[in-house]
Amino acid sequence: MLPKTPPGDPLWALTVAVIYFGSVIAFGAIARAICARLMRRYGADLEDVQKQAGSNRRERDVFLLGFWRKER
């Protein structure tokens, strides 16, 4: 059971933020490590994947993580 804390306790808010953001960052780091290991094992990278799409692949604008960029 969680301890009773007064509403607005800054230390409790910090604890919750560390648990929330820490778990998201840890999950992202683990996923990145797994993807990197798989890419090293099978020797594929982004350029190889884009080559599989062929030369008829058109440029397009994509929105990724809050930024617009050209995908070539």
N, CA, C and O atoms as a CHARMM CRD file, in Angstrom:
* protein
*
  288
    1    1 MET  N      0.84600  -1.17400   0.00000 PROA 1      0.00000
    2    1 MET  CA     0.00000   0.00000   0.00000 PROA 1      0.00000
    3    1 MET  C      0.89200   1.23900   0.00000 PROA 1      0.00000
    4    1 MET  O      1.92100   1.27000   0.67500 PROA 1      0.00000
    5    2 LEU  N      0.50400   2.22900  -0.73900 PROA 2      0.00000
    6    2 LEU  CA     1.27300   3.46400  -0.80500 PROA 2      0.00000
    7    2 LEU  C      1.07600   4.28200   0.46400 PROA 2      0.00000
    8    2 LEU  O     -0.00500   4.27400   1.05400 PROA 2      0.00000
    9    3 PRO  N      2.12700   4.99000   0.88300 PROA 3      0.00000
   10    3 PRO  CA     1.99000   5.80700   2.08900 PROA 3      0.00000
   11    3 PRO  C      1.08100   7.00600   1.82500 PROA 3      0.00000
   12    3 PRO  O      0.97500   7.49300   0.70000 PROA 3      0.00000
   13    4 LYS  N      0.43500   7.46400   2.88600 PROA 4      0.00000
   14    4 LYS  CA    -0.40500   8.65700   2.78200 PROA 4      0.00000
   15    4 LYS  C      0.50100   9.87500   2.66500 PROA 4      0.00000
   16    4 LYS  O      1.37700  10.09000   3.50200 PROA 4      0.00000
   17    5 THR  N      0.28700  10.65700   1.63500 PROA 5      0.00000
   18    5 THR  CA     1.08000  11.87700   1.44600 PROA 5      0.00000
   19    5 THR  C      0.12500  13.04800   1.30900 PROA 5      0.00000
   20    5 THR  O     -0.96200  12.91300   0.74700 PROA 5      0.00000
   21    6 PRO  N      0.53200  14.19000   1.82100 PROA 6      0.00000
   22    6 PRO  CA    -0.33300  15.35600   1.66900 PROA 6      0.00000
   23    6 PRO  C     -0.39900  15.77300   0.19800 PROA 6      0.00000
   24    6 PRO  O      0.59200  15.64500  -0.52100 PROA 6      0.00000
   25    7 PRO  N     -1.53900  16.26300  -0.25200 PROA 7      0.00000
   26    7 PRO  CA    -1.63400  16.69000  -1.64600 PROA 7      0.00000
   27    7 PRO  C     -0.67100  17.84300  -1.91700 PROA 7      0.00000
   28    7 PRO  O     -0.53400  18.76100  -1.10800 PROA 7      0.00000
   29    8 GLY  N     -0.02600  17.78100  -3.03800 PROA 8      0.00000
   30    8 GLY  CA     0.89800  18.84400  -3.41000 PROA 8      0.00000
   31    8 GLY  C      2.29000  18.67100  -2.83700 PROA 8      0.00000
   32    8 GLY  O      3.09600  19.59800  -2.90600 PROA 8      0.00000
   33    9 ASP  N      2.59600  17.51900  -2.27600 PROA 9      0.00000
   34    9 ASP  CA     3.92900  17.27100  -1.72800 PROA 9      0.00000
   35    9 ASP  C      4.93600  17.20900  -2.87600 PROA 9      0.00000
   36    9 ASP  O      4.83300  16.32500  -3.72600 PROA 9      0.00000
   37   10 PRO  N      5.91300  18.13100  -2.92400 PROA 10     0.00000
   38   10 PRO  CA     6.84700  18.15100  -4.05800 PROA 10     0.00000
   39   10 PRO  C      7.72700  16.90500  -4.13900 PROA 10     0.00000
   40   10 PRO  O      8.10400  16.49100  -5.23500 PROA 10     0.00000
   41   11 LEU  N      8.05400  16.31000  -3.01700 PROA 11     0.00000
   42   11 LEU  CA     8.89000  15.11000  -3.04400 PROA 11     0.00000
   43   11 LEU  C      8.12000  13.93300  -3.64100 PROA 11     0.00000
   44   11 LEU  O      8.69000  13.12300  -4.37200 PROA 11     0.00000
   45   12 TRP  N      6.83300  13.84000  -3.33100 PROA 12     0.00000
   46   12 TRP  CA     6.01500  12.77300  -3.90500 PROA 12     0.00000
   47   12 TRP  C      5.85600  12.97900  -5.41200 PROA 12     0.00000
   48   12 TRP  O      5.90200  12.01700  -6.17900 PROA 12     0.00000
   49   13 ALA  N      5.67300  14.21500  -5.83000 PROA 13     0.00000
   50   13 ALA  CA     5.56400  14.51700  -7.26100 PROA 13     0.00000
   51   13 ALA  C      6.86000  14.15100  -7.98000 PROA 13     0.00000
   52   13 ALA  O      6.82300  13.61800  -9.08900 PROA 13     0.00000
   53   14 LEU  N      7.98600  14.42900  -7.36800 PROA 14     0.00000
   54   14 LEU  CA     9.28000  14.07400  -7.96100 PROA 14     0.00000
   55   14 LEU  C      9.43200  12.55500  -8.04500 PROA 14     0.00000
   56   14 LEU  O      9.93700  12.03600  -9.04000 PROA 14     0.00000
   57   15 THR  N      9.00200  11.85200  -7.01700 PROA 15     0.00000
   58   15 THR  CA     9.07300  10.38800  -7.02200 PROA 15     0.00000
   59   15 THR  C      8.24500   9.80100  -8.15900 PROA 15     0.00000
   60   15 THR  O      8.70400   8.91200  -8.87600 PROA 15     0.00000
   61   16 VAL  N      7.04000  10.29600  -8.32000 PROA 16     0.00000
   62   16 VAL  CA     6.17100   9.81200  -9.39100 PROA 16     0.00000
   63   16 VAL  C      6.78400  10.12400 -10.75000 PROA 16     0.00000
   64   16 VAL  O      6.75600   9.28000 -11.64500 PROA 16     0.00000
   65   17 ALA  N      7.33600  11.31900 -10.92000 PROA 17     0.00000
   66   17 ALA  CA     7.95300  11.70200 -12.19500 PROA 17     0.00000
   67   17 ALA  C      9.15200  10.81700 -12.51500 PROA 17     0.00000
   68   17 ALA  O      9.32900  10.40600 -13.66200 PROA 17     0.00000
   69   18 VAL  N      9.97400  10.52000 -11.51700 PROA 18     0.00000
   70   18 VAL  CA    11.14200   9.66300 -11.74200 PROA 18     0.00000
   71   18 VAL  C     10.70200   8.25700 -12.13300 PROA 18     0.00000
   72   18 VAL  O     11.28200   7.65600 -13.03800 PROA 18     0.00000
   73   19 ILE  N      9.69500   7.73300 -11.46700 PROA 19     0.00000
   74   19 ILE  CA     9.20400   6.39600 -11.81200 PROA 19     0.00000
   75   19 ILE  C      8.62800   6.39600 -13.22200 PROA 19     0.00000
   76   19 ILE  O      8.92200   5.49500 -14.00700 PROA 19     0.00000
   77   20 TYR  N      7.82400   7.37700 -13.55100 PROA 20     0.00000
   78   20 TYR  CA     7.17000   7.43600 -14.86000 PROA 20     0.00000
   79   20 TYR  C      8.19200   7.62600 -15.98000 PROA 20     0.00000
   80   20 TYR  O      8.26500   6.80800 -16.89700 PROA 20     0.00000
   81   21 PHE  N      8.97400   8.69300 -15.90900 PROA 21     0.00000
   82   21 PHE  CA     9.93100   8.97600 -16.97800 PROA 21     0.00000
   83   21 PHE  C     11.08100   7.97700 -16.98300 PROA 21     0.00000
   84   21 PHE  O     11.60600   7.64100 -18.04500 PROA 21     0.00000
   85   22 GLY  N     11.46900   7.50500 -15.82000 PROA 22     0.00000
   86   22 GLY  CA    12.54300   6.51400 -15.75700 PROA 22     0.00000
   87   22 GLY  C     12.17000   5.22000 -16.44600 PROA 22     0.00000
   88   22 GLY  O     12.99200   4.61600 -17.13400 PROA 22     0.00000
   89   23 SER  N     10.92500   4.79100 -16.26200 PROA 23     0.00000
   90   23 SER  CA    10.50300   3.55300 -16.92500 PROA 23     0.00000
   91   23 SER  C     10.42100   3.73700 -18.43500 PROA 23     0.00000
   92   23 SER  O     10.76500   2.82100 -19.18200 PROA 23     0.00000
   93   24 VAL  N      9.97400   4.89100 -18.89400 PROA 24     0.00000
   94   24 VAL  CA     9.90500   5.15500 -20.33600 PROA 24     0.00000
   95   24 VAL  C     11.30700   5.19100 -20.93400 PROA 24     0.00000
   96   24 VAL  O     11.54100   4.62100 -22.00000 PROA 24     0.00000
   97   25 ILE  N     12.23200   5.85000 -20.26400 PROA 25     0.00000
   98   25 ILE  CA    13.61200   5.92600 -20.75900 PROA 25     0.00000
   99   25 ILE  C     14.26400   4.54500 -20.74000 PROA 25     0.00000
  100   25 ILE  O     14.97100   4.18000 -21.68000 PROA 25     0.00000
  101   26 ALA  N     14.03200   3.78400 -19.68400 PROA 26     0.00000
  102   26 ALA  CA    14.60900   2.43500 -19.61000 PROA 26     0.00000
  103   26 ALA  C     14.05200   1.54300 -20.71200 PROA 26     0.00000
  104   26 ALA  O     14.80200   0.79600 -21.34000 PROA 26     0.00000
  105   27 PHE  N     12.75700   1.60900 -20.95200 PROA 27     0.00000
  106   27 PHE  CA    12.14700   0.81200 -22.01500 PROA 27     0.00000
  107   27 PHE  C     12.72900   1.19800 -23.37500 PROA 27     0.00000
  108   27 PHE  O     13.02400   0.32700 -24.19400 PROA 27     0.00000
  109   28 GLY  N     12.89500   2.49200 -23.61700 PROA 28     0.00000
  110   28 GLY  CA    13.48000   2.95200 -24.87600 PROA 28     0.00000
  111   28 GLY  C     14.91600   2.49100 -25.04600 PROA 28     0.00000
  112   28 GLY  O     15.31300   2.09700 -26.14200 PROA 28     0.00000
  113   29 ALA  N     15.69700   2.53600 -23.98200 PROA 29     0.00000
  114   29 ALA  CA    17.09300   2.09800 -24.05600 PROA 29     0.00000
  115   29 ALA  C     17.18600   0.60100 -24.32700 PROA 29     0.00000
  116   29 ALA  O     18.03700   0.15800 -25.09900 PROA 29     0.00000
  117   30 ILE  N     16.32000  -0.17100 -23.69900 PROA 30     0.00000
  118   30 ILE  CA    16.32100  -1.61700 -23.93400 PROA 30     0.00000
  119   30 ILE  C     15.90500  -1.92500 -25.36700 PROA 30     0.00000
  120   30 ILE  O     16.52200  -2.76500 -26.02200 PROA 30     0.00000
  121   31 ALA  N     14.86800  -1.25700 -25.85900 PROA 31     0.00000
  122   31 ALA  CA    14.41800  -1.47900 -27.24000 PROA 31     0.00000
  123   31 ALA  C     15.50600  -1.08200 -28.23300 PROA 31     0.00000
  124   31 ALA  O     15.71200  -1.76500 -29.23700 PROA 31     0.00000
  125   32 ARG  N     16.19500   0.01100 -27.95700 PROA 32     0.00000
  126   32 ARG  CA    17.27300   0.44800 -28.84900 PROA 32     0.00000
  127   32 ARG  C     18.41100  -0.57100 -28.86400 PROA 32     0.00000
  128   32 ARG  O     18.96100  -0.86700 -29.92500 PROA 32     0.00000
  129   33 ALA  N     18.76400  -1.10400 -27.71100 PROA 33     0.00000
  130   33 ALA  CA    19.83800  -2.09800 -27.64200 PROA 33     0.00000
  131   33 ALA  C     19.45800  -3.37200 -28.38500 PROA 33     0.00000
  132   33 ALA  O     20.28800  -3.96400 -29.07600 PROA 33     0.00000
  133   34 ILE  N     18.20800  -3.79300 -28.24400 PROA 34     0.00000
  134   34 ILE  CA    17.75600  -4.99500 -28.95800 PROA 34     0.00000
  135   34 ILE  C     17.78900  -4.76700 -30.45900 PROA 34     0.00000
  136   34 ILE  O     18.25100  -5.63000 -31.20500 PROA 34     0.00000
  137   35 CYS  N     17.30500  -3.61700 -30.91100 PROA 35     0.00000
  138   35 CYS  CA    17.32500  -3.30700 -32.35000 PROA 35     0.00000
  139   35 CYS  C     18.75500  -3.23600 -32.87200 PROA 35     0.00000
  140   35 CYS  O     19.04000  -3.74300 -33.95600 PROA 35     0.00000
  141   36 ALA  N     19.64900  -2.61900 -32.12300 PROA 36     0.00000
  142   36 ALA  CA    21.04300  -2.51700 -32.55900 PROA 36     0.00000
  143   36 ALA  C     21.68000  -3.90000 -32.65800 PROA 36     0.00000
  144   36 ALA  O     22.42600  -4.17200 -33.59800 PROA 36     0.00000
  145   37 ARG  N     21.39400  -4.76500 -31.70400 PROA 37     0.00000
  146   37 ARG  CA    21.94700  -6.11900 -31.73600 PROA 37     0.00000
  147   37 ARG  C     21.42500  -6.89100 -32.94900 PROA 37     0.00000
  148   37 ARG  O     22.19100  -7.58300 -33.61900 PROA 37     0.00000
  149   38 LEU  N     20.14100  -6.77700 -33.23000 PROA 38     0.00000
  150   38 LEU  CA    19.57000  -7.45600 -34.39000 PROA 38     0.00000
  151   38 LEU  C     20.13300  -6.90300 -35.69800 PROA 38     0.00000
  152   38 LEU  O     20.39700  -7.66200 -36.63000 PROA 38     0.00000
  153   39 MET  N     20.31500  -5.59300 -35.76900 PROA 39     0.00000
  154   39 MET  CA    20.86300  -4.99100 -36.99000 PROA 39     0.00000
  155   39 MET  C     22.30900  -5.44300 -37.20400 PROA 39     0.00000
  156   39 MET  O     22.71900  -5.69500 -38.33700 PROA 39     0.00000
  157   40 ARG  N     23.08100  -5.54600 -36.12000 PROA 40     0.00000
  158   40 ARG  CA    24.46200  -6.03000 -36.25900 PROA 40     0.00000
  159   40 ARG  C     24.48000  -7.49500 -36.67800 PROA 40     0.00000
  160   40 ARG  O     25.30300  -7.89800 -37.49900 PROA 40     0.00000
  161   41 ARG  N     23.58100  -8.28600 -36.12000 PROA 41     0.00000
  162   41 ARG  CA    23.56100  -9.71500 -36.41200 PROA 41     0.00000
  163   41 ARG  C     23.22000  -9.98200 -37.87300 PROA 41     0.00000
  164   41 ARG  O     23.85600 -10.81400 -38.52100 PROA 41     0.00000
  165   42 TYR  N     22.22800  -9.28500 -38.38300 PROA 42     0.00000
  166   42 TYR  CA    21.76700  -9.55900 -39.73900 PROA 42     0.00000
  167   42 TYR  C     22.35900  -8.61000 -40.77100 PROA 42     0.00000
  168   42 TYR  O     22.08700  -8.76200 -41.96200 PROA 42     0.00000
  169   43 GLY  N     23.14900  -7.65300 -40.35700 PROA 43     0.00000
  170   43 GLY  CA    23.86400  -6.77400 -41.27400 PROA 43     0.00000
  171   43 GLY  C     22.97600  -5.84000 -42.07600 PROA 43     0.00000
  172   43 GLY  O     23.36600  -5.41300 -43.16200 PROA 43     0.00000
  173   44 ALA  N     21.82400  -5.52000 -41.58600 PROA 44     0.00000
  174   44 ALA  CA    20.92800  -4.61500 -42.29500 PROA 44     0.00000
  175   44 ALA  C     20.98300  -3.24100 -41.64400 PROA 44     0.00000
  176   44 ALA  O     21.13800  -3.11800 -40.42900 PROA 44     0.00000
  177   45 ASP  N     20.85400  -2.21700 -42.46800 PROA 45     0.00000
  178   45 ASP  CA    20.72600  -0.87200 -41.94400 PROA 45     0.00000
  179   45 ASP  C     19.66600  -0.14100 -42.75700 PROA 45     0.00000
  180   45 ASP  O     19.05600  -0.71800 -43.65800 PROA 45     0.00000
  181   46 LEU  N     19.45100   1.11800 -42.43800 PROA 46     0.00000
  182   46 LEU  CA    18.37500   1.86200 -43.07300 PROA 46     0.00000
  183   46 LEU  C     18.56700   1.97200 -44.57800 PROA 46     0.00000
  184   46 LEU  O     17.59700   1.89000 -45.33100 PROA 46     0.00000
  185   47 GLU  N     19.79800   2.15400 -45.02300 PROA 47     0.00000
  186   47 GLU  CA    20.05100   2.26600 -46.46600 PROA 47     0.00000
  187   47 GLU  C     19.67900   0.97600 -47.19100 PROA 47     0.00000
  188   47 GLU  O     19.13800   1.02700 -48.29600 PROA 47     0.00000
  189   48 ASP  N     19.95700  -0.16400 -46.59400 PROA 48     0.00000
  190   48 ASP  CA    19.58100  -1.44200 -47.20900 PROA 48     0.00000
  191   48 ASP  C     18.06300  -1.57300 -47.33700 PROA 48     0.00000
  192   48 ASP  O     17.55000  -2.04400 -48.35300 PROA 48     0.00000
  193   49 VAL  N     17.37100  -1.15500 -46.31200 PROA 49     0.00000
  194   49 VAL  CA    15.91000  -1.24000 -46.34000 PROA 49     0.00000
  195   49 VAL  C     15.34400  -0.31200 -47.41000 PROA 49     0.00000
  196   49 VAL  O     14.40600  -0.68100 -48.11600 PROA 49     0.00000
  197   50 GLN  N     15.91100   0.89400 -47.53600 PROA 50     0.00000
  198   50 GLN  CA    15.43700   1.82900 -48.55000 PROA 50     0.00000
  199   50 GLN  C     15.75300   1.33600 -49.95400 PROA 50     0.00000
  200   50 GLN  O     14.98200   1.58700 -50.88000 PROA 50     0.00000
  201   51 LYS  N     16.86700   0.64200 -50.13200 PROA 51     0.00000
  202   51 LYS  CA    17.20200   0.08700 -51.44400 PROA 51     0.00000
  203   51 LYS  C     16.19900  -0.97900 -51.86200 PROA 51     0.00000
  204   51 LYS  O     15.92100  -1.13600 -53.05100 PROA 51     0.00000
  205   52 GLN  N     15.66000  -1.70500 -50.90600 PROA 52     0.00000
  206   52 GLN  CA    14.67600  -2.73400 -51.21400 PROA 52     0.00000
  207   52 GLN  C     13.39500  -2.13700 -51.78800 PROA 52     0.00000
  208   52 GLN  O     12.65700  -2.81300 -52.50600 PROA 52     0.00000
  209   53 ALA  N     13.13400  -0.87700 -51.47200 PROA 53     0.00000
  210   53 ALA  CA    11.92900  -0.23000 -51.98600 PROA 53     0.00000
  211   53 ALA  C     12.05100   0.06000 -53.47400 PROA 53     0.00000
  212   53 ALA  O     11.04300   0.27400 -54.14700 PROA 53     0.00000
  213   54 GLY  N     13.27000   0.07100 -53.99500 PROA 54     0.00000
  214   54 GLY  CA    13.47300   0.25000 -55.42600 PROA 54     0.00000
  215   54 GLY  C     13.72800   1.69600 -55.81300 PROA 54     0.00000
  216   54 GLY  O     13.62400   2.61000 -54.99500 PROA 54     0.00000
  217   55 SER  N     14.06300   1.87800 -57.08000 PROA 55     0.00000
  218   55 SER  CA    14.39800   3.21200 -57.57400 PROA 55     0.00000
  219   55 SER  C     13.15500   4.03500 -57.88100 PROA 55     0.00000
  220   55 SER  O     13.25900   5.25000 -58.04700 PROA 55     0.00000
  221   56 ASN  N     11.98700   3.41600 -57.96200 PROA 56     0.00000
  222   56 ASN  CA    10.75100   4.14200 -58.25400 PROA 56     0.00000
  223   56 ASN  C     10.14000   4.77700 -57.01200 PROA 56     0.00000
  224   56 ASN  O      9.06100   5.36700 -57.07600 PROA 56     0.00000
  225   57 ARG  N     10.81400   4.65800 -55.91400 PROA 57     0.00000
  226   57 ARG  CA    10.31100   5.21000 -54.66300 PROA 57     0.00000
  227   57 ARG  C     10.38500   6.72900 -54.72000 PROA 57     0.00000
  228   57 ARG  O     11.45100   7.28800 -54.97800 PROA 57     0.00000
  229   58 ARG  N      9.28200   7.38900 -54.48600 PROA 58     0.00000
  230   58 ARG  CA     9.25500   8.84700 -54.58600 PROA 58     0.00000
  231   58 ARG  C      9.62900   9.49700 -53.25800 PROA 58     0.00000
  232   58 ARG  O      9.50300   8.88900 -52.19400 PROA 58     0.00000
  233   59 GLU  N     10.09200  10.74600 -53.34000 PROA 59     0.00000
  234   59 GLU  CA    10.35800  11.50800 -52.12700 PROA 59     0.00000
  235   59 GLU  C      9.03000  11.91000 -51.51000 PROA 59     0.00000
  236   59 GLU  O      8.04700  12.14300 -52.21400 PROA 59     0.00000
  237   60 ARG  N      9.01400  11.98900 -50.19900 PROA 60     0.00000
  238   60 ARG  CA     7.79800  12.42700 -49.53500 PROA 60     0.00000
  239   60 ARG  C      8.16200  13.14200 -48.24800 PROA 60     0.00000
  240   60 ARG  O      9.23000  12.92600 -47.67500 PROA 60     0.00000
  241   61 ASP  N      7.25700  13.99400 -47.80900 PROA 61     0.00000
  242   61 ASP  CA     7.43100  14.68700 -46.54100 PROA 61     0.00000
  243   61 ASP  C      6.82200  13.82900 -45.44300 PROA 61     0.00000
  244   61 ASP  O      5.69000  13.36000 -45.56200 PROA 61     0.00000
  245   62 VAL  N      7.57600  13.63000 -44.38300 PROA 62     0.00000
  246   62 VAL  CA     7.07400  12.85200 -43.25600 PROA 62     0.00000
  247   62 VAL  C      7.23800  13.66000 -41.97400 PROA 62     0.00000
  248   62 VAL  O      8.14800  14.48100 -41.85300 PROA 62     0.00000
  249   63 PHE  N      6.35500  13.41600 -41.03500 PROA 63     0.00000
  250   63 PHE  CA     6.38300  14.08500 -39.74400 PROA 63     0.00000
  251   63 PHE  C      6.85200  13.07500 -38.71700 PROA 63     0.00000
  252   63 PHE  O      6.17200  12.08100 -38.46500 PROA 63     0.00000
  253   64 LEU  N      8.01500  13.32100 -38.12200 PROA 64     0.00000
  254   64 LEU  CA     8.59300  12.37500 -37.18100 PROA 64     0.00000
  255   64 LEU  C      9.08900  13.11200 -35.94600 PROA 64     0.00000
  256   64 LEU  O      9.94500  13.99200 -36.03900 PROA 64     0.00000
  257   65 LEU  N      8.55700  12.75500 -34.81000 PROA 65     0.00000
  258   65 LEU  CA     8.97200  13.31100 -33.52000 PROA 65     0.00000
  259   65 LEU  C      8.91500  14.83500 -33.49300 PROA 65     0.00000
  260   65 LEU  O      9.81000  15.48800 -32.95600 PROA 65     0.00000
  261   66 GLY  N      7.87000  15.38900 -34.06900 PROA 66     0.00000
  262   66 GLY  CA     7.67600  16.83000 -34.00700 PROA 66     0.00000
  263   66 GLY  C      8.38100  17.61800 -35.08300 PROA 66     0.00000
  264   66 GLY  O      8.38200  18.84800 -35.03000 PROA 66     0.00000
  265   67 PHE  N      8.98400  16.95700 -36.06300 PROA 67     0.00000
  266   67 PHE  CA     9.70400  17.65900 -37.11900 PROA 67     0.00000
  267   67 PHE  C      9.28000  17.12700 -38.48200 PROA 67     0.00000
  268   67 PHE  O      9.04600  15.93000 -38.65200 PROA 67     0.00000
  269   68 TRP  N      9.18500  18.03500 -39.44800 PROA 68     0.00000
  270   68 TRP  CA     8.94300  17.63300 -40.82900 PROA 68     0.00000
  271   68 TRP  C     10.28500  17.41700 -41.49000 PROA 68     0.00000
  272   68 TRP  O     11.21300  18.20000 -41.28800 PROA 68     0.00000
  273   69 ARG  N     10.39700  16.36800 -42.27300 PROA 69     0.00000
  274   69 ARG  CA    11.63800  16.11600 -42.99600 PROA 69     0.00000
  275   69 ARG  C     11.32600  15.45500 -44.32200 PROA 69     0.00000
  276   69 ARG  O     10.25500  14.87700 -44.50600 PROA 69     0.00000
  277   70 LYS  N     12.28100  15.54700 -45.25400 PROA 70     0.00000
  278   70 LYS  CA    12.14100  14.90100 -46.55600 PROA 70     0.00000
  279   70 LYS  C     12.66100  13.48000 -46.44400 PROA 70     0.00000
  280   70 LYS  O     13.76600  13.25300 -45.95200 PROA 70     0.00000
  281   71 GLU  N     11.86800  12.52900 -46.89800 PROA 71     0.00000
  282   71 GLU  CA    12.31700  11.14600 -46.91900 PROA 71     0.00000
  283   71 GLU  C     12.72800  10.81800 -48.34100 PROA 71     0.00000
  284   71 GLU  O     11.91800  10.89100 -49.26500 PROA 71     0.00000
  285   72 ARG  N     13.97200  10.46100 -48.51000 PROA 72     0.00000
  286   72 ARG  CA    14.49600  10.18600 -49.85000 PROA 72     0.00000
  287   72 ARG  C     14.63300   8.71600 -50.06600 PROA 72     0.00000
  288   72 ARG  O     15.06000   8.28700 -51.13800 PROA 72     0.00000
